[in-house]
Structures are given as C-alpha cells and as structure tokens.
C-alpha cells in the first residue's frame, strides 16, 4: 500500500495561488478526505498527486519514491473524475476492458479482472448493461470498478458523490468505505460535503486559500477546532464577540456585546480586558436554566433534530439544535422567553481576526 508525502508543494495559475507550500503525509491504507470551499485548492492538490498537474515547486513521494515530474501512468495511482466519464456506447464490461487492453492486458486476463472487480462493486449482473441503463449510483460503482481493475493501490477521488442525490450518496458512501477496507487501499477523497468527509475519513484535511488549515482525525477537527474558520466550516457553530472581564486560572468570563456574560476555559493566552471570539457548537447550547435569556423567534423541524432561533437583547441571535426526542416532549412556542446556558468546556475562545469576524468566516 502506498504512502504519500508532499513537501513544500506550491502551484500558481497566473496570479492565482492554488497551493502555497503544502506539507502533507498520508499513511498506508489511510482514507483521507480533503475538505474545503470552492477555490481552496483541493482538486489541484489531488491532480498533483495523480501527476495530471505538475507543481511549480516542491516534491511528491509515493511509496518512498520521488515522482515529481514522472508520468501519471507510472505512479501506481488512479484518478476518478466527478462525471465518471463512462463511454456511453460501451457496456459496463467493455468500459472496464477498454482501459485494461490499453494497458497491455491480454483479453483473457482482462476478462478475469472484469469479473473480479464487478463482484467487488456488486455489479456482476449488470456487466452487459449500457451506462444509460444504470442508476446514478450504479454508474458511480461502474466507474469505480474501472479504476480498481488497474490494480492501483492509490485511489484518488474527485467529488465522486457530487452527482448523486442525498439517499444515493449515503448508499455509495458505505460502499466506498467497504471497498477501501477490503482491498487495503490508500484513498484520497476530495469533497466539499462535511458530512461525507466526517463519516468516511480516517484523516480529515481542511483547506482554505491554498493552505491546510487543520488536519487530523475527524473527531479532533470537529471537537477541537484550531481556528474560527475550522469551527465555522466543519459542523455548525455560532460566534459570540465580547471582552474578557475576569480571569481566574483557566476560568474566564466573557462579557458579550449585549451586556450578558458566559464562562469559558482559556489556555492562558487571554488577559483581562482583551477582545475575544467564542465559538460554540449549536448542539452544545442548553435550553432551560442559565445566564442568557432570549425569546424564541423560529422553529425549524429538520427530521432527526429541530433548529431553534432565539433573539437576545440588542439583536443578538443564538441558534440551538436540539434532538427530536426532546423537541416532541416539550412545547417550544414562538415568542416565549427561555433561559439558555453554555457549558464552559464547550466554548472555544479565539483572538479576534484582523479582518473582522465576517471576513474570517467567508467561504472563499
């Protein structure tokens, strides 16, 4: 199984810096998801690993071998496009065989390989079907079978589920995870869908403006965001600006702009009188009891949970996501007043960004 290492990889397209000195190590057998907004450099990074784009500077290593400047076909990697690129006039089997014969496989070996990969992706009964006869999910699996047939151990996926509807995405997501584990593949999967990345990744790599903002296990990125942007882009958070009014060891009090206050835990980097931004996950805010009081303005039922929007004095809004089990037991009446609390250990404090909070959480 290949290990992938990037050292100070940079790439520009005219005046646009797509990648800025990227350092990254992807372990053998790891399923890595690269997440980020449009224009963050995700696809450029994937194509540089594949050999479809050459970096302006820096090096790429696959399985300990420097592959910078080498042709894509020598890298033991396969790149899967978002649109699948199946030949419409060829059957599923013929689509797979075409690539194998182009690589020098004998007809007998190619047919044996086709049978193997169709079994893996559970399309054996559709071997003679044309792409137009397949559902979106089946087309995706056919394209995946074509990639697997090459025998490449490094699978590079560029928004592979983007063309599928929500229900199919869940189904194919499970299939991808199963296949990668069964075949011991190293997978690099580019996506802008955070739920997709969180559910699939062994390692989540969050990008913005050509740089890696945070990388680590998805649980770490979710529960321990290292920046305002990480807290904004992964999961759903609210952001409260204020001033530090007291510091007692790690315990600090943040006075909000409306005069109310919340407690937080600090890493000793904040002093009394300093400005700060608190990031709080919407599911971590508790309704009932607490120092914050607001009136309920909106109730949105979203299936497994409900989204409640509260308005506090001076126009401050707080969004709370509560589980369905509690929503159906209690009465949440529009206009009613509620007390809200935020556990101090759930508050992430950050220094105010120089360009302002709104500028920091812009998607691009």
N, C-alpha and C positions, 0 to 999 in steps of 0.2 A: 504494500500500500504506500502511495507517495506522500511525502511530507513537502509542504510548500512554504518557501521563505521568500519574502520580499525585503530588499534592503534599499532604503532611500530612493524609492521609485517615484519619479515625477513625470508629468506629461502635460503639455500645453497644446491647445488648438487655437492658433492665432493669439489673441490677447487673453483667452480664457484658460485659466489654470485648472485642469481637470483633476490632477493629482499633485499633491505637494509633499514630497519626501515621505512616502508611505513606508513604514516598517511594520511587518506582519509575519507571524509564524502560524501556520495551520498544521496541526498534528495529523499523523497517520490515522485513517479511519474516522476522522472527525467530521461531523456535519456542521458546517459553518454557514450562517446566514448573514449577508451583508444588507443592512437596513439603512434607509435614509431617504430624504426627499428627492424629488426630481432635480437633476443637475448636481448631485452631491459627489459624483464620480464612481458610483457603484459599477455600472456597466463597463466603463473604461478600465477599471481595475480587473474585472473578470476577463476582458478581452486581452489584457496584457499577460495575465497568467496563461491564457489559451494560446498566445502567440499570434493573435489576429491584429494586435496593435503593438508597436514597439515603443518602449519608454524613451523619453528624451535623456534620462539619466537614471542610474540605479540598476540593480540586478535582480533577476528572478532565478530561484533554485527550485528544482523539482526532484525529490528523492536524492538530495545531496549533489545533484548535477546542475551546473550553471547553464541555463537555457536561454539567457538573453541573446537575442539575435538569431536563434535557431528556428527553423520552420515549425509551424504548428503541428504538422503530422509526426514530428519526432519527439513529442513531449509526453506521449502516453496519457493524453488528456483528450476529452471530447466536450465540445461546446454545444449546448442545446438552446436554440433560439426560441423566443417567446411565441412566434407564429407557427412553430412545428415544422414548416417547410416540407410537408409531405408531397410527393408527386401525385397529382390527382388522377392521372391515367394509369397508375400502377396500384396493384393490390398491396395489402399490408406486407405480405411476404416479399413481394417484388421490391417494395421500397427498402426493405432491410437488405435484401440480396444485392441490390444495386451498389450500395456502399461497400459491401464486403468484396464483391468481384473487382471493384475499383482499387481495393487494397491488395489484390493478388490472391484472394482465397479461391480454392478450387470450387467447382459447383457443388461437389459432394460435401465439402467442409462447410460451405456457405449454408446449404440447406439444413445441415445438422445444427449449426449455430442458430439459425432462424427458429427451429423447433425449440431449442433450449430457452431462448430469450422470450418467445411468445408464452411459454409456460410460466416463466418468472412474472411477466406482467399480466398474466391471466387473459390472454387474447388468442389462445390456440384455436378456438372455434371460429375466430374471425380472420384467419390467415388469408382467406381468398376474398375478403371484402375490400371495397374501394373506400378511400377516405370519406367520401360524401355519404357513405352508408354508416358511418360511425358517429357516435355522440362526441361532444367536445372532450369528455374525459377519456374516451377510448382513443381518440386521435392523439391526445397527450401521451397516453401509455404506448401507442404505436411509435411515436417519435422517440420515447424513452427506450423502447426496445431496439430501435436502430442505433442509438448511442451505446447501449450495453453490448450489442453484438460485436463491436470493435474490440472488446476486451480491455478497453482503457480502464485504469483504476482510479482516475481522477475525473470526476463528473462536474462540469461547470454549467450551471442552470441560470439562465437569464429570464427572470419573471416567468417561470414555467407555468404558473397557475393563473396568470393575469387574464387570460381569455375565457376562463370558466366562471360559471355562476357560483353563488355562495355555497350551495349544497354540494356541488361537484368538487369545489376546492377542498372541502373537508374530506371527501372520499379519497381524492387523489393525493392529498397531503399524507394520509395514512399509508397509502401505497408507496409513496416515495420513501417514507421512513422505514417501512418494512424491507424494501428492496435494498436500500443502502446498508441496512444492518445485515441482511442475509448474505450480501456479496462483499461485505467488508470494504465498501468504497469510501474514498475521501471525497466529500461533496462540498462545493462552494455554491451557494444558492443566493442569488440577488433578488431582493423583493422590496416593495415599499409598504407591504402589509405587515403591521406589527404583530397581529395575532398569528399569522403564518410563521414569522420568524421566532416568536416566543415558543410556539408549540413544536417546531422542528429542530431548532438549533441546539447543538452541544455548546457552541460558542456564538455569541451574538456580537456583530461588529457594526457599530453605529457610525455613519459617515455624515459629514456636512462640509460643503465648500472644499472638496478635495482632500479633506483630512479625516483621520479617525478620531472621533470624539470620545468614544468609550468602547472597550472590548472586554468580553468575559462571559461567563455562564449567564444565560438569560435571567435567572433569578437574581444574580448580582446586579445586573444592569437595571432591572426593574425596581428592586428594593433599595439599592444604594446608588442612585444616580450621582454622577460626579460633576454635573453641571445643570444649569437651568434648562438648557436645550435637551439634555437626556431625559430629564423629568417631564418635559413637555412632549417629546416625540414618542417615548415609549410609555404606554399607559395613558391615563387621563388624570391630570393634576390641576389644581387651582394654585394661583400665585398671589401671595399677600405681601405687600410692601409695608415697611414700618421702620421704627427706630428702636435700638436696644436700650431699654430703660433700666435693667438691672442685670448683674452678672454674679452668680453665686456658685463658684466651682464650674461644673459643666452646665448648670441650670441657668437659663437666661429668660428674660421676659421681653417679648417684642410687642411694642405698642403700635397698633395698626393706624392707618390714616384716619379712621373714623373715631379714634379715641379708645376703642376696645383693645384688649391685650390677650395674647396667647403665650403659653410656655413652650420652650424648646430646649433641646440638648445641643450644646455647642462643642466644637473641637478646640476650644481655647483661642480661636482666631478672631473672635469678636470682642470688642470692648464697649463699655457703656457709652451711649451717645452716637454710636455708629449706625448708619443705614444698613438694612438687610432685606433680603427677599426670602420668604418662606414658601417652599413648595410642599404641597400636601396632596396625596392621592385621594381622589373623590370617594373611594370606598372606605377610607380611613377616618372620615369625619362622622362623628356620632350625633344622632338626633335624640335630644332629651337630656337635660342637665348640662351645665357648662357655662362658661363666661360670655358666650356670644348669643345674642338674641336677634332673630330676624323673622320676617313674615314670608310665608310660602307663596311664591309667585307662579310657579309652573310645576306640573306633574307630567312626566313622560314615561309611559309604560313601554319597556323595551324587552319584554319576554322574561328572561331569567332575572332581571333586576329592573328597578324603577329609578329614574333620574329626577331629583327634586332640586328646584332652583329657589334659593332663599335670598331675600334682599335685606341687608343690614342697614343701619343708619348711614347717611351720606352716600347712598347709592352703591355701597359695596355688595357684590354678589358672591354667593358661595354655592357651589354645585355639589350635591351629595348623591352618591349611588348606593342604594340600599337593596339587599336581596329580596327576591319576590316573597319569600316566606314571611318576612316582616311586613312588607307592603300590604299584603292581603289581610293581615291581622289588625292593623291599626288604621285609624282614619286620618288621612292627610288632606285637610280641607284648604282650598285656595283662600288666602287672606289670613289664615290662622297664624298665630305667633308661636314660635318654637325656640327652645334653647339648643345651642349646638356646642359641642366640645371636640377638641382635637388632642389626642394623646401626645404628650411631648416627644415621645420616642418616634412618632410618625412624622415629625416635622423636619424637613431638610432645609437648612439655612445656607444661603449663598450671598456673596458680595454683590451689590447692585452692578449690573453691566454698564459699561461706559456709554453704550448707545441706547440705554433705556430698556426696560423690560419688554416693551412691544417689539423693539428691533431684535432683541435676543431670541424671541420665540417665533420669529417669522420662519416659514417653512423653507425659504430659499434665501 
